[in-house]
Amino acid sequence: MASEDSTAPAVFDTDAANCLTKELRSTFLAGKTKSYEWRSSQLKSLLKMLDDSEKQICDALFSDLAKPEMEAYIHEICS
């Protein structure tokens, strides 16, 4: 990617997107992707995190968007 200047904020422009896309495609074509088991484990961990953090997620949605708890649970957690 483009070199980063510590004084200027990083910009994700068309050139950076093209560079990242090339890098990701070459990684995929080289067979360096994660295994099925790793992906499955990550999804299970994500579900556990959602279950463990359900109340905090609903509270944040209420605080940020005034979304009622039941609506937040049905639309954001269950779906």
N, C-alpha and C positions, 0 to 999 in steps of 0.2 A: 504494500500500500504506500501511499504518499508519506514522505517523511513528516514527522510531527514537530512543530515549533512550540516550545514550552510557553510562549507568550500568546499564541493564537489558539482559539478553540479548534478542535478537530472537526473537519467537514467531511461528511459522507456524500460525495458527489458522484457523477456518472463514472468518472475514471476509477474511483475507489470501488464502486459497485462492480465494474467490469473486472477489476483485478481480483476482488474477492470471489466472484463467480468463477473465474478461471482456476483459482486456487482450489475451490471446493470441487469443481468438476475433475480436476487432476487427482485429487485425493480419492474421490469416488471411483474413478477409472483404475486407480492403482490398487483397489481392493482394501483400502485402509479404513473402512467403515466399521462401526461397532457391531458386535455380535447380536443375534436375536436375544440371547440370555441377558445381555447387558441392557438392551432396550426394554425388555420385559421387566427387569428389576427396577429400572428408572420409572416406568409407568406405575408399578406397584408402590414405589416410594412416593410418587406424586399423589396417588389416591390416599395414602396414609396421611400425608401432609394436609390434604384437603379435609379429611376427617378430623384430624387433630386441631386444625385451625379454623374450623367452621364458624365459631362464635366471633373470632377476631375479624374474619372476612366480612361477616354480616355487619359487625360494628363499623368497620371501615366504609362499607358501602352506604350505611346510614349517615355516617359523619360527612362523607364526601358528596354524596348524591341525594341524601334524604330518602334512600330506598328502604321501605319497610322490611323488617327481618324476614317475614314469610316470602315476600317477593324476591328478596335477595337469595334466599335458600333455593327456591324453586327455579329461578332463572339463571343464577350464577353457579350454584354448587351442584344441583341435581342434573342439569342439562349438559 
